Amino acid sequence: MECARSLFSGSLHQYSPSEFQQHNPLPSKSAPNYFFCGKSPFSISCDHRFLSSTFSNNPLTNSRLISSNNSAIDVSLAYGRIKEFTDDGLFEDAIRVYRNLLECGFPVEEFQFFPCLIKAFGGLCDVKKAKEIHGHLLKLGFSEDLFVNNALLSMYAKCGAIADAVRVFERMSDRDFVSWNAMISGFCHLGDCMNSLTYFGMMLRQCGELHLSRVACVSALSSCALCEFLTHGREIHGFLVKYGLDTNEFIVSALLEMYMKCGDVKNAQNVFNTVHEKEALRENRVIWNVMILGYISNELLSVALELFVDMLKLGIDPDSSTVVALLMLASQRFNLGFGRQFHRIILEFELENDARVETALMEMYFKCGDPETGLKIFKRSQNRNLVTWGSVISNCSQGGYPYEALQLFHDYLLDDGCPDSVTLLAALRASSSLALKSRGMEIHGLAIKMGLDSNVFVGGAIVDLYGKCRDTRSAQEVFDGLPDKDLVTWNALISGFAQTECPDGALKAFRLMLSKQIRPNSVTLACVLSVCVHLSLMILCKEVHCYVLRHGYDHNILVSNSLVSTYAKCGNISNSWTMFEKMLTRDKVSWNSIMLGLGMHGQFDKMFVTFEEMKEAGAKPDHTTITALLSACSHGGKVEMGWKYLKCMVEDYNLEPRIEQYTCMVDLLGRAGLLNQAYNLIMQMPYSPDDRIWGSLLGSCKNHGDAKLAEVVAGHLFEFDRTNTGYRVLLANLYEDSGRRNEVTRIRLEIKHKGLKKQPGCSWIEVNNSVHTFTAGDWSHKQSEEIHAVVENLMQEIKARYTPLLQSQKSVPDEPEDGFYANENEGLLWSNIV
């Protein structure tokens, strides 16, 4: 039955009036303008009361579609309301108008505006509702109507149900250019560029240039740009030149975008130069914008700036797209000066109130290191929307302002209350960087309420949050509950285990990831190498190194830096140095890693030479570099050199010493016996001393037998942690060495009465690719009895051969009842026996 006709002006693809008239069985003169309610051969009876209840508070009543005597409905006006609502994006209201027509008894077979109604259903992006209207139309006999089928193709494409669109298309006995356009553009919008080009080729083979249109050509070129199919793009360009379509402004823009995205800047310039010769296209702002953005995306920033100047010389005023592209240029260059100049241009052309421009301005200021101005622009903005909020929260989170990001997120919830995945992701990252588990759990709960917890990006951020908060159990539970897991999610889980010193969990997750055929990246390998450091497993380090070589990661700077550090920390400084020398490019981390390794292995002279090479290579030292140098000076007893590095840190590199550098200097002075200088340095430094720096000085007092200063230091130390057993044992040993028996007894009794326990010693050793772990007092090893027998024999030999210091021999007290000092190094002894 032919009834529904044209795709009106609100539709995606528009027919001309003549085409519509050919398909309309009712001439405009005979088309019914009114439908009479009541006893009518075309209607279901409805009285006044029915009309009042049906049309109260609905679009039909408000638009005066019912005649004054409530007996007739103006059908053409009803169609006008459906079209108006659809054009304004009020799709549910448009559908409600049609439903109310049916409830009033309007004969559905007389309705002539199904294409516009189908467009409203497509706007809902709901596949289930789309299939409902499709089924409704099939029952009414519209399966062969060309206009209805074309509208169905567009509807299914908008809903993402492209397979349903294909089924409708294949069953169509008649197709026109709109049918082909709907399929080609539908695949393109869904990112399926291969099928988009396939249907474009099918159209040319079956119809030639008969159904060729601007929409089809632009969609095909967009598909080539999306997938960087330069060869296909050139073929289409040649085809367009052949048929004289290469001068259309939309097609020219699509050609320029295709060449730029495929990296063929030369051909893009050729097309642009050709256009520049045509007066009709020379002042087309869109074409200039595409070229400027293309240069920026290809990192030809200077050329983009020159083109913008040429554009202004021609008298072409920039629009929002132009300035957004220019702000991207300033952001990529991290050039705040450029950004401020573009800001003045924006004010000159009165574009500052555009939402896109405001968002780009904020991002530029954040990325160029002026977050205060970025926040001011946001606070002044009258165009705050979801994108604007998401941008400012994300930039605060990524720019090192996590507290501000969380506060803004809180303000957004009060202002709007409906975050999307981007906003939640930024808030979760801010919570992760601060390790705020309670706040992160609140955001996790909100994600569950919003139904976004299964989103792969949000889910990965939640896993990362719990990992950084050292709650690996929750991280594993969230990970297991995710329907889809990408590489970032796996990395978050492995990193969480690695950071919380759960090496077994990290290795298990890594092996499971490989079994799922997911290829690790540089971040994954760096995490696994950190596990090798924790376990001191040389064999595992070499296995990972082999994997790196096989899969071409050996020139990745992150992986190379991790290997340099891992080999050094696992005891093989030779391999670490070899890795460092083979690196093609080195950054600050590379130099710091090898210097820390050399210092760890006592190769201080080589380390100082390496530092000089670092300076010659143009790498600027940072706090980590100075810490490594001071640590080497400490172990090498080079006091004057240590003072020299601390001084040059401030004068030459403009770095303010932190607590880490002061701790190294205190350790250096303490090891050299300059205890009073060390104490004075602590009291004079601009930071509040922590337990580590006092602990370092207490150890030096023990080594040099300064009990008086030790008591002062211990007083400061126990203010931080009154339950710390290790420092009390250290002080007791100092008293024991100095013969102060009563003080030793007092400290031991204090430890006993407070119920303090010293962390038992733990050691492990790798034998035949198997790791054996031993803890003091532990009998769980399967060879415990055999090992204990060997330990007993060794203890007897030690007692027979070892002569203690005379001072300690005179003052050694009886063993405490709880055996507190017993088996101090038993774990280490066991590992050596194995």
N, C-alpha and C positions, 0 to 999 in steps of 0.2 A: 504494500500500500504506500503510495507516494503522498506524503503529507508534510513532514518536517523538511524545511528548506535551508535557507542561506546561513552561512557563518557571518554574522553581522559584524559591524565595525569593532566591537569589543573582542572579537575572536583573534586567535594567533595568526590565522591565515585568512585573508579577506577575498571574497569573490566580488567581481564587478557587478553592477546592477543588471547588466544584460545577461550575465551567466545565471544570476539568481532567478530572473524572469523565465529563463528556459526550463528551470527545474520546478517552478511553482505552478501547480495545476489550477490554482484559483487566481484569476486576474484580480488586480488590486481593487477593481470596482465591486466585484462580487464577494470579496473577502469579508466575513462577518465582523462587525465592529463591536457588537454587543451580544452577550449571552443572557437570556432572560431566565431568571430564577422562577420556580413554580412549576406548574404543569406544562411541560414542554416536551416535544418529541425527542429533544436532545439532552434532557437532564433528569436528574433525580430530584424529586420534589423537595423543596426546602422553604419553610415558612419564615416569618420575620424573627421569631424567637431563635431559630437555628442560625440565621445570619448573624444575629447579635452576639451569640455565644461563640460562633466560629471566628468572626472577624474582629472581635474586641481585642485591643492591644496587639494588633498585628500589622504588617506593612500594608496590607490591602486597604484597611480602614483609614489609616493615616494618609494614604495617597488619594483618597476619595475615588477609589475604583468602583464603588457601588453607587448606582444612581440615587437621586434624592428620594425616590419612593422605595428604595431597598428592593427593587425587583429585577434589576439588570446589572451586569458587570461589564465594564468597558474592557474588553479583552486586549485591544491594542495598547491600552494604558497599562494593563497587567504585564504585557510583554516589556513595555518600557521600563517598568520597575524592576523586572528580572534582569534586564540588560544593565540598568543603572547600578543595581546592587553588585552584580558580577564585576563590572568595571571598577567599582570602588573597593573590591576585595571583600565585600560582605556576602560571602558565598552561602552561608546558612540562611540568611534573610532571603536571598534569591530563590533558594530551594523551598523555603516556607511559602512564598507566593504561589508557586506551582501546587504545593500540597493543599493550600487553602482553596485554590480553584477546584481541585478534585473533590474536596470535602463539600463544596457548595453544589456539586453535581455536574460540573462542566464535563462534557464528553471528551475523553482523552484523545479520541481519534481525530478531533478537530483542532488539537493543539499543534501549532505550526512552528514553534520556536525551540525545538529540542536541541539543536547545536549550541545555542547560548546556555541552555540549562545544563547540558553536559559539561560545558566549560566551567560552570559553577561547581559541579561535582569534582572536576579535576583540580580546582583550586583548593579543595579540602585535603588533597594528597592522602586520601584514605582509600586503600585498595578495596576494602570490604564494601564501602558505600559505592565505589565506582562499579563494582560488579552488580550491585543491586539495581542501579539505573540501567546498566547494560541488559540485565535480565528482564527488566520492565519493558525495555524497547523491543527485545526479541519477542515477548508475548504479544506486543502490539503490531508485530509484523514489519519492523523497520530494518531487517537484516540486510536488505539489498539497497537501502537508501545511501547514496554516495556521500551526501552531506553529513548524515548521522555517523556513518562509519569513519569519516575523516575526523570528526569531533571526538569519537571514541579513541582513535589512535593518539591524538594529542592528550586526552585525559589519562590514558594508561601510562604514557611517557612521563607526564607530570607526577604521577603516583609512583614512579619507579618500577612499575610492572611491565617492563618492556617485552617480556615473553608473551603476555596477553595481547599487547599491541601487535606482535608478530602474527599471532593466531588470527586476529581480526583482519590484518593486512592480507594474509595468504588466502582467506576465504572471500575476499572482495572480488566480484566478477568485473567490476568497473573501477578504474583508478584514474585520477587526474594529478596535476602537479602538486596539489595540496596533500594528497596521499603520500607521495614520495617525500615531500618536504617534512611532513610529520615524522616519518621514520628516520630520515637522515639526521634531522635536528634532534630528535628524541634520543638516539644513540649518542650523539655528540654531547648533549647536556648531561647524560649519565656517565660520561667518561669512557664509553666503549667506542673508541675512535676507529678500531679495525672494522667493526660492523657498520659504522657510519659510512666509511669509505666503500665498503662492500656494496651497500645499497645505492650509493652514488654511482658506482660502476654499473650495477644492474639497471638503474634508470637510463643511463646513457646507451647501454646495449639494447634495451628493449624499446626505448622511445626516442633515442637520438636526442637532438636538441629541442624536441617538441615540448617536453615538460621541464626544460631547464629554466631555473629561476634564481633570483638573487639569494633567497633563503637557502636553497640547496648548495649553492657555490660557497657561501659564507660558512655554512656548517661543515662542509668538506674541508675547507681551508683551516677552520678552527680545530678539526680533528687532527690534521697534519701538524698543527702547532702544538697541540696537547701532547702528542706522542713523538714529536720531533721527527716526523717522516718527511725529510727534506726532499727525497726523490719524488714521492707522490705529490708533494706540494709544487714542485717544478713542473710536473706533468699537467696538473690542474691549471697552473699559470699559463702554460702553452695553449691549453684548450681554451682558456678565456680570451687570450690574444687572438686566437683563430676566429672566434665568434664575436669579437669586438665588445666583450663584456669587461675588459680590464680598466675601463675608465669610470665605472660606477664607484661612487665615493665609499659605499659600504664594502665593496669587494676590494678596493684599493687598501682600505684599512685592514681588512682580513689578510691580504697578501703581505703587507708590511709586518703585521704581527707574526705571521707564519715564518717569514724569513728571520726575523729577530729572535724568535724563540728557538729556532733551529740553529742559531749561531751564524747564519749566513748574512753578515752585516753588509757585505759588498752588494749583493743582489737587492737587499732592502734599500740601499742608497740609490741604486739604479732606478728602482720603481719610484722612489720619492723624487728623484731628479726629473723623471718623465712627467710626473704629476705637477711639479713645480713650473713646468712650461705651459701648463693649461690654466688659464685665468680662472676658470670656473672652480677648480679644485685647489688653487694656490693658497687661498685664504681659509681653507677648511681646517678649523681648529682641531677637530678629532684626529686628522691625519698627522698634524704636528705633534699632538700628544702621544700618539702611538710611536712615533719616531724617537721622541725624547725618552719615553719609558723603555723603549728597546735598547737605546744606547746605555741607559743605566743598568738594565738587566745583564748586558754584556760587559759591564764594568768599564765602559768608555765614558767616564764621568766628565772629562773635560770637553769632549765632543758634544755631549748632551747639554752642557752649559752654553757652549757656543751656539747651538741650535736654538736654544731659548732666547738668546740675545737677538739672533736673526729674526725670530718670530715677533719680538717686540718692535724691531725696526720696520717690519712690514705693517705695523699697526694692528696686529692681531692681539686682542686682549686675552690674557690667560684665564682659564676657568678653574674650577675646583680640581679637575683631573690633572691639569698642568701643575698646579702648585703642590698637589700630593706627590706627584712624581719628583718634583724638585726637592721636597722635604726628604724623600727617600734617598736622594743623592747626598744631601747633607748628613743623613744618618749613617750611610755607608762609609762616608769619609770621616765620620766622627768630628766633623768640622763645625764647631759652634758658631764661628764667624759667618760662614755661609748660611747656616740656619737662621741666624738673626736677620741677615739681609733678605732672605726669602720671607721672613715674618713681616718685614716692612712692606714688601711687595703685596703680601696678602692684605695688609691694612689699607694700602693705596687703592687696591681694586675692590675693597669692601667684601672680601670673601671670608672674613674671620668668623662669621656666624654659621658657616656651613659645617655640619656635623663631621663629615669626612675630613675636612681641613683641620678642625679642632683636634680630632683624634691623631692625625699625622703630626701636628705641631707638638702635641704632648709627647709622642713617641720620640720625635727628634730631640727634644730637650732632655729627655731621660737618657737616650743613648749617647748624647754628646756631653753628658756629665753635669747637667744643670736641672736636677729633679725638682728644685724649689719652683722654678718657673713653670715646669710641666704641671705641678700640682696647682699653681695659681690659675693656669688656663682652665684646668678641670673645674676648680671651684667657681670660676666666673661663668662657666658654660651654662647656657640655657637649653642646650640640645642633648642633655644626658640621656643616653639609651643603653641598651645592653652591651653594645660594642664599645661605647665610651668607657663604661664602668669596667668592662673586662680588660680594656687596654691599660687603664691607669693601675688597676690591681696587679696585672701581670708585670708591668714595668717596675712597680715598686718591689714586687717579689723577686724579680730577676736582677734588679739593680742594687740589691743589698739593703733594702728598706723593708724587711719582713714585718716589723711591728706596724708600720704605716699601711702595708698591704692588708693585714688582718683588720685593722681599724676601718679601712675603706670598705672591706667586705662586710663588716658589721653594719656600716652605714647603708650600704646597698640593700641589705636584707630589710632594714627598717624602711627604706625608701620604696623598694619594688617588691622584694621578697621572692623573686623567681629567677634564680641564677641558672646559667647554662653550664655546659661541660667546661668551657674555657675559663669561666670565672671560678668554678669549683677547683679546677686544676691549679690556678694561681694561688688560691687560698691554701690548698693542701701543700704546695711547695713552700709557702711561707712558714707553715706550721712545721714542716720537715726541717727547714734550715735552722729553726729555733728549738727543735726537738720538743715541741709542746704537744705532748700526747693527748692531754685532756681536750685542748682546742681542736686537735686533729680528729678526735673521736666525735666531737660535735658535728664537724663538717662531714665526716663519714656518715653519721646518722642522717644528715640533710640529703646527702647523695642517695641514700637508700629511699628516703621519702620521695625524692624527685625521680626515682627510677633510673638514675645515672650511675649507680655503683657497678653495673655490668659493662659500662663503657670501657673500652680497652685502655684509653688514656687516663681516665679517672681512676680505674682499678689499679693501674700501674703506679699512679701517684700515691694511692692508699697503701699499697705494699711498701713503697719507698718510705712513707711516713712511719709505719710501724717498725721498719728495719732501722731507721735512724733513731727511733725512740727505744731501741734495744728490746722490742717485743716481737721476737721472731716467730713465736707461736701464732699471734694474731696475723702477722704478715703471711705465714704459710696458709692459714685458714682463708684469708681473703684471696690469695693467689689460687688456691684450689677451687674456689667458688666462681672464678672468672670463666665465662664461656669461651672467650677468645684471649689468647696470650701472644703478644708480640715480643720482639727481642728486648725492648725497653723494660717490659714487665719481668722477664727472666733476669735481666741485669739487676733490677731493683731487688729481687729476692736473693740472688747470689751475693750482691753487695751488702745486703742486710745481715746475712750470715757471717760474711767476712768481717764486717765492722764490729759485730758482737762477739767475736772470737769463738765462733761455732764453725770450725773448719770442716768438720764432717758434713754438716748441713750444706755448706757452700759447694763442696765437691760432689755431693749427691745430686744437688740441683743442677750442677754443670753437666754431669753425666746424663741426667734425664733430659736435659735440653738437647744434647747431642743426639740422643736416641729418637727425639722427635724431628730430627732432620732440620733443626734450626741452627744456622751457622752463626757462631759467635762473632762479635766485632771487637774492636780494640778495647772498649770499656770492659767487656766480659773477660778478656785475657788479662787485663790489668788487675781485675778483682781476684782472679784465680792465682795470679802470681803473688798477690798479697797474702793469700792463704798459704802458699809455699813458704813465705817468710815466717808466718806464725808457727808453722810446723817444723821449720828448718829442714824441709825435705828437698835435698839436692836432686834426687831422681825425678821427682814430680816437676821441678823447675826445668830440667832438661827435656822432659816430655812436652811441656808447654812450649819450650823453645823450638823443638822440632815441628810442632803444629804451626807455630808462627812462620817458620821457614817454608813449610809445604804450601801454606795458603797465602803467601805473599805479604805478610804483615811485618816483615823484618825492617822495612823502611818507615813504618809508622812511628812517629816520634813518641807517642804515649806508651806504646808497647816497648819500644827500645829503652825508654827511661825506666820502665818497670823492671825490665830484665837487668839493667845495670844495677839497680837497687837490690833486686832479689838475689842475684849471684853474690853480691858483697855481703848481704845479711845472712846468707846461707853458708858463708865461710870460704867462697871461692873468688877472691879478689882478682885473680888472673883472668878468669872468664869475664868478670865485670869490666875490667880495663879493656879487654879485647872488644867487647860489645860497644864500649864508648868510642873506641878508635874507629870502628866501622860505621858509625853514624854519619850519614851524609849531611844532615842538618842537626844542629844542637840548639836548644833553648836554655833558659835559665835553670830549669829543672834538671836538665842533663848534667850541667856543670855541678850543681849542688849535690846530685846523687853520687857522682863519682868522688867528689871531695869528702862527703860523709863516709863513703865506703873506705877510702884510703885512710881517713882518720880512725875509723873503727878497727882497721888492721895495723895501726901503728906506723903507717908509712907517711910520717908527717912531712918530711922534706919534699917528697913527691907531691904531696897535697899542696904545699905552698907554691911549688913550681906551677902546678895546674891552675892555681888561682891567678897567677900572673898571666898565664895563657888565656884564661877566661877574659881578663881585662883587655888583652890585645885583640881578642876576637870581637870586642865591642859589646859583650854581654854585661849588663849592669848588675852588680851584686845586690842582693836583697837581705832581709833579716835572716833567712835560712843560711845564706852563704856565710854571714858573719858568725852565726852560731856555730857552724861547722869549724870555722877557723879558730874561734875561741876555745872550743872543745879540744881541738888538736893542741893548742898552746897549753891547755890545762894538763893533758896527759903527757906532753913533752916537757913540762916545767919551764916554758918560755914566757916569763912574766912580762918582760919589757915588750915583747912582740904582741902579747895580748892587749896591753894598754895602747899600743900603736894602732891595732885594728879597731879597737873601740873608739879611738879618737877619729880615725879616718872615716868611720861609719857616719859620723855626724858632719864632719867638715867636707869630705869628698863626695859622699853619696846622699847627703841630706836625709839620712835615716835616723829617726829618734830611737835610742836603745829601748828595748822592751824588757819585760821581766825575765825572758829567756836568756838574753845577753848578760844581764846582771847576775843571773844564777851561774852562768859559765865563768864569769870573772871572779865570783866568790869562791867557786870550786878551784879555780886556778890559784888564787891567793892562798886558799886553805891548804892545798896540796904543797905549796911552797913554804908553808909554815908561817905565812904573814897573816896570822889569825886576827889581830887587831885591825889591820887594814881591811880585811874582809868584813869584819863587824861594822866598821865605820861606813863602808860602802853600802851596806844594807840600810843603815840608818839614814844615809844621805840621799838614796835614790828616790825619784819622784813617784814611786809606786808603793803600795802597801805590800810588804813581804808576805809570801805564801809559805806553806809547809815545806815545799821542795827546797826553797833557798835556805831556810833554817835547818832542814835536814842535812843539806850538803855541808853547812858549817859545823853541825854537830859531829858528822863523820870525820871532818878534819880535826876537830878537838880531840876525838878519840885516838886518831892516828898520832897526834903530837902530844897526847897526855895532858892537855890543858883542862883540868876538871873544873876550875873556877869559871872560865868562860862557858864551859859546857853547861853548867847549871843555869847560867843566864839564858843561853840559847834554848835549853830545854823548857824553861819557863815560857818563852814565846811560842815554842813549838806546841806545847800541850794546850795552849789557848785555842788552837785550830781543831785538834782532835784529841780528846781526853781518853779515847778508847784505843789509840794506836799502840800496838804491842811492839812493833819493830824498833821504834825509837827508844822505848823504855829498855829493851834488851841491849841496845847500843850503849845507853847511858850506864846500865848495870855492868857491862863489860869494861867500860872506862874506869868505873869505881873499882872493879876487880883488879885491873892492871895497876891501879895506884894504891892498892892495899886497903881501901876503905870498906872493910868487911860489913860494917853495920849498914852502910848505904845500900850495898848489894842485897842484903837480907830485906831491907825496907822495901825496895823496888819489887823483889820477888813476891813478898807478902801482898803488896798492893795489887800486883797482877793477879794473884790467886784470889784475893777477896773480891775483886771486881769481876771475876769470871772471864778474864780475857784469854783468848787463844791465839797463838801465833799460826799464821797460815802455813800449813805443812809444805815442805819442799816437794817439788814435782819435776821430774826429768823424763826425757824420752830419747830413744835411740832407734835408728833405722837399720835393720839387719835383713838382708836378702829381700829388699823391697817391702818389708813388714815393719810397722812402727810399734815399738813396745813402750808403754807408759808406766812410770813408777811414781808412787806417792809415799811419803814417809808413813810407816805404820800400816801399809796396805798389803794384804795377803791374797789379793784376787788373781794375781798372775798364776798361770798354770804350772810354772816352774818355781813357785815361791819357796818350797822346802829346799830344793837344790841350791837356790840363790842364797837363802839364809845360811846354809852350811858354809858356803864360800865366804860370806860376809863375816861369819864368826871367826873363821881361820885368819882372814885379813886383819880383823880387829886385834887378834892375839899377836900377830906379827908387828902391828903398829905399836902396841903397848910395850913390846919387847925392845923395839928399836928407837922409839921416839922419846926424846928428852925435852920436857917443856921448859919455858922460860923460868928463871929463878924467882922473879917477882910474882908470876902467876902461881908458881909452885907453892909459895909461902901463903898465898891468900885464897887459894881455891877452896870454896866452901863445900859443904856436903851437897849432894844432888837434892833438888826439891822433890817432895813426895809425888807430885803429879808428873814427874819426868819431863818438865817443860823443855829442857835443853836436849833431851835424848833424841837420837835419830835425826838431828838437824839436817845432815847431808845424806841420809839413808837413800833417798830417791836417786840422788846423783851417783852414789856408790853402786846401787843396783844397775843403773843404766850402763855404767862402765864395765860391770861384770858381764852383762849380756853381750 
